[in-house]
Amino acid sequence: MSGNKQQMIASLGTMVQLRSTEVERLQADLASQEATRTRYQNNLARLASLAEGSGPSGALAPVLALNCGAYKQNVLAMADAHKVDLQLHEANMAVSQRKLTDAWTRRELLGKVLEQQQALAARDQERAIRKREDDIATQSWMAGRTA
């Protein structure tokens, strides 16, 4: 196998490794984003529970009812803000998922090219070995005929 082919295969191997590292990094990033999304969802559930847990404000004394109503409004406003943040976060996750898919595809394509080049190089090497063996056999046969 020529030095140029070996260098090309080594370069392809390096590129495949770099792509694999990129895929792993994007997978870790997406996992972190999934954990954040879970925290948002848990917070929203807690906020809903807090709003419901404060009870009906109409049955309380006017001052307490006003206080309870303001509390519920604040909790619901915070929940709405969390919902918006969650939607933005999920949109970012979709972008990250597309990046991961693209990176994985690039890595797989480069891996296929690497495998093809390695197979070609192995075939070339096998041909060279067979040619050498055939040459040796021919020389031995010719030497046996002239003796």
N, C-alpha and C positions, 0 to 999 in steps of 0.2 A: 504494500500500500504506500502510495506516495506521501511525502511529508505534507503536501498541500491538502490532501484528503484528510489526513490525521488532524491537521490544524482546523479544517472546516468542521469535522466531527466534534473536536474539543470545543470549538466556539459554539456550536449548536447545543452541546451539553451544558455549557455555561448559561446560555440563553434560556434553556429549559429550566435550569435550577433557579435562575432569577425570576422567571414567570411563576414557578412553584412558590417561591418566597412571597411574591406579590399576592398570589391566591390565598396563602396562609394568613397574610396580614389583613386582607379584605375579609376573610372569614372571621378572624378575631374581632375586627371592627364591627361586623354585622352582629356577632354574638353580644358584644357590648351594647349595641343599639337595641337589641332585643331585650336585654336586661333593663335598660332604661324604659322601654315601652311597658314592660311588666310593672315597673315602679309607678309609672303614670297611671296605669289601669288600677293598681291597688290603691293609689291615692284617691282616684275618682270614686272608688267604692267606699273608701273611708269617709270622704266628704259627703257622699249621699247618705251614709249611715248617720253622720253627725247632724245633717239637716233633718232627717226623719226622727232621730233620737231626741231632738229638742221638744218634741210633742206639739200639740195644737196650741197656737198662741191665743186663740179666741177665748179660751176658758180661763185665762189668767187675768189678774188685776190689770188695769190699763197700763201702768208703768212697766210691769213685767211683760205684758203682751207686746208693748212697743220695743222693749229690749230684745225679746225673743224673736220678733219679726225682723229687727235689724240684724241679729245674729244669723238668722236663716238667709237673709238677703246676701250678707257677706260670704257665707259658706257657698251659696249657689253661684255667686259671682266668681269666687275662687275656682269652683268646679268648672264653670264655663271657660275661664282662662286656661285651666288645665286641659280641657277638651281641645281648645285651639292649639295649644302647645303639642298635644298628642298627635293631632292631625298633621302638623308641620313635621314632627319627628317621623311619623309614618311615611310622609312624602320623601324625606331624606333617606329613610330605610329603603324605599323603592329604588331610589337612585343608586344607593350602595349595592343593592341586589343586582341591578343591571351591570354595574362595574364589575362585580364578582363574576357574573356569568360571562361577560366579555373577556375578563382575564383568564378564566378557566378555559374558554374556547381557544384563546391564543396559545395557552400553555399546551393544550391537547394537540393543536395543529403543529406546533413546533416539535412536540414529542413524536408525532407521526413522521415528520420530515427527518428527525434524528434517527428513528428506527429504520427508515428507508435507506438513509445514507450508510448506516452501520451494516445493513444487509448487503448493499452494493459493495462496500469495502470488503466484507467477509467473502463475497463471491469472487471479487478480484483476487484476493489473497489465495483462495482455494484454487483458482485457475492458474495462478503463478506457481503454486506448489505442484499441481498436476503437470504443468509444462516442464518444470524442472525434473520431476520424476520420469516423464516421458523422454526427455533429453538424455538423462542418465541411462535409462533402459535402452535407448537407441544406440548410445555410445558403447554400452556393454555388448549389445548384439553385434554391432559392427566390429568391435574388438575380437569377438569370438569367431567371426567369419574370416578375418584376416589371419588368424593364428593357425 
